[in-house]
Amino acid sequence: MATLTQRSLQTWVDQREGLLLKSLTEAQKAVRHKCFVSYHHADDEEVKTFIETFENAFIPRVLGVSDEDDFIKSDDTGYIMDQIREKYLTDSTVTIVLNGKCTWARRYIDWEVYSTLRNDALNRRSGLMAIELLSLAPGSDGKLPPRVNDNVDSNNKKYARYWKYPSSVSSLQGLIEQAFQARTTKASVIDNSRERKINNSQCP
């Protein structure tokens, strides 16, 4: 299958969302948080499968930062983060990082997570969670993007959590709700001190 682009994937998501809304009850609609999905383009087919499988659990937003954005050339980190929030994250309340083999290496994922974790003049921070994609070798505990790693631990003391692939729609809804609630219950433990990633890293 041909590689998807972010825009074509978002168009596909929007079309599916339009059809799905016709079949959901009001109660089902009420529990679906709008989530920004941060991912490496190498995993776009897995991202599509994830959305197909769990579309009843959340409202997906998948169009993120790309080389087409003029603001990426700025040296002003605050301005860049404001632009990311305003253009891509503004109407979402949780960011889901779908973690594959090379997700950690992509600078735009670092930027999206950076923007997720900060309040700005117009927008409140989002919840943050990461999910291990099935393509990672069993037991590999795939390397996380460093800024995500700064905010996760196994004892649920930090702001975010890193989860294995969900087993059901209801389980994913529960994980998303935890991330949503953390915006207020764990805001004091956010670590967004890492310098912005300037370049992509080499990934084997």
C-alpha positions in Angstrom: 0.0 0.0 0.0 1.3 3.5 -0.8 2.6 5.5 2.1 0.1 7.9 3.5 0.7 11.6 4.0 -0.4 13.4 7.2 -3.0 15.3 5.2 -4.4 12.3 3.5 -4.6 10.4 6.8 -6.4 13.3 8.4 -8.8 13.5 5.5 -9.5 9.7 5.9 -10.0 10.3 9.7 -12.4 13.1 9.1 -14.5 11.0 6.7 -14.6 8.1 9.1 -15.6 10.4 12.0 -18.5 11.8 10.0 -19.8 8.3 9.4 -19.2 7.2 12.9 -21.0 10.1 14.5 -24.2 8.9 12.9 -24.1 5.6 14.7 -23.0 6.6 18.2 -25.4 7.3 21.0 -25.2 10.6 22.9 -23.7 8.7 25.8 -21.0 7.3 23.6 -20.2 10.7 22.1 -19.9 12.2 25.6 -17.0 10.0 26.7 -14.8 10.5 23.6 -12.0 13.0 24.2 -10.4 14.7 21.3 -6.9 13.4 21.1 -3.9 14.6 19.0 -2.0 11.6 17.7 1.8 12.1 17.5 3.6 9.5 15.4 6.5 8.9 13.1 5.6 8.8 9.4 7.2 5.4 9.1 4.3 4.0 11.2 1.5 5.6 9.3 -0.2 2.3 8.3 -0.1 1.2 12.0 -1.6 4.5 13.0 -4.4 4.0 10.5 -5.0 0.5 11.9 -5.0 1.9 15.5 -7.6 4.5 14.6 -9.8 2.0 12.8 -9.6 -0.4 15.8 -10.3 2.2 18.5 -12.3 4.9 16.8 -15.1 4.5 19.3 -12.7 5.4 22.1 -11.6 8.9 21.1 -11.9 11.7 18.4 -8.6 11.5 16.5 -6.5 14.4 15.2 -3.5 13.3 13.2 -2.3 16.3 11.2 0.9 17.6 12.9 4.0 19.6 12.3 5.7 19.1 8.9 8.4 20.7 6.7 5.7 22.7 5.0 5.2 24.9 8.1 7.0 28.2 7.7 7.3 28.7 11.5 9.7 25.8 11.9 12.5 28.1 10.6 12.1 30.4 13.6 14.7 30.5 16.3 12.1 31.5 18.9 11.0 28.3 20.7 8.1 30.0 22.4 6.7 31.2 19.0 7.1 27.8 17.5 5.3 26.1 20.4 2.5 28.7 20.2 2.1 28.0 16.5 2.0 24.2 17.0 -0.7 24.5 19.7 -2.7 27.0 17.7 -2.6 25.1 14.4 -2.6 21.5 15.5 -3.4 20.9 19.2 -5.7 23.7 20.1 -9.0 21.7 20.2 -7.5 18.5 21.7 -7.2 17.7 25.4 -4.9 14.6 25.3 -1.9 13.8 23.2 -1.3 10.1 22.4 2.3 9.3 21.2 2.2 6.1 19.2 5.7 4.7 19.8 7.4 2.8 17.1 11.0 1.9 16.3 12.1 5.4 15.3 9.6 7.7 17.0 12.2 8.9 19.5 14.3 10.2 16.7 11.9 12.7 15.1 12.3 16.3 16.1 8.7 17.2 15.3 7.4 14.7 17.8 9.6 16.4 20.5 8.0 19.7 19.5 4.5 18.4 19.6 5.1 16.9 23.1 6.8 20.2 24.2 3.7 22.1 23.1 1.4 19.5 24.8 3.0 20.1 28.1 2.8 23.9 28.3 0.2 26.4 29.0 0.3 29.5 26.7 -1.7 32.7 26.6 -4.6 31.1 24.8 -4.5 27.4 25.4 -4.3 25.0 28.3 -1.8 22.1 28.4 -3.0 18.6 27.3 -2.8 15.3 29.0 0.0 13.0 27.7 0.3 9.3 27.2 2.3 6.9 25.0 1.3 3.6 23.5 3.7 0.9 22.3 2.9 -0.1 18.7 2.6 -3.8 17.9 5.5 -3.6 15.4 8.0 -3.3 18.3 9.6 -6.6 19.1 7.9 -8.3 22.1 9.7 -7.3 25.3 11.7 -4.7 23.6 10.2 -1.7 25.5 10.8 0.6 22.6 12.9 3.6 23.2 10.6 6.6 24.0 11.1 10.2 22.7 13.3 11.8 25.4 10.7 14.4 26.5 8.1 11.7 26.9 10.6 9.6 28.9 11.2 12.6 31.2 7.5 12.4 32.2 6.9 8.7 32.6 7.7 6.1 35.3 6.4 2.7 36.3 5.1 4.0 39.7 2.5 6.4 38.3 4.2 9.3 40.1 5.0 11.4 37.0 2.7 13.2 34.6 2.3 10.6 31.8 2.2 6.8 31.4 3.7 4.4 28.8 1.2 1.7 28.0 1.3 -1.6 26.0 -1.1 -1.8 23.1 -4.7 -1.6 24.4 -6.8 -4.8 24.6 -10.2 -3.1 24.0 -12.0 0.2 23.3 -13.0 0.4 27.0 -9.5 -0.1 28.2 -8.2 2.7 25.9 -11.0 5.0 27.1 -9.8 4.5 30.6 -6.2 5.3 29.8 -7.2 8.4 28.0 -9.4 9.5 30.9 -6.4 9.1 33.2 -4.3 11.3 31.0 -7.1 13.9 30.8 -7.4 14.0 34.6 -3.6 14.4 35.0 -3.8 17.9 33.6 -5.0 19.0 37.0 -4.0 16.3 39.4 -0.4 16.0 38.2 0.4 19.3 36.6 3.0 20.1 39.3 5.2 17.2 38.3 5.5 18.1 34.6 9.1 18.1 33.3 9.4 20.2 30.2 12.9 21.5 30.9 14.6 19.7 28.1 15.9 21.9 25.3 13.9 21.7 22.0 15.3 19.0 19.7 16.7 20.9 16.7 17.5 18.0 14.3 16.2 14.5 13.7 18.4 11.7 15.1 19.7 8.8 13.1 17.6 5.7 13.7 19.0 2.3 12.6 
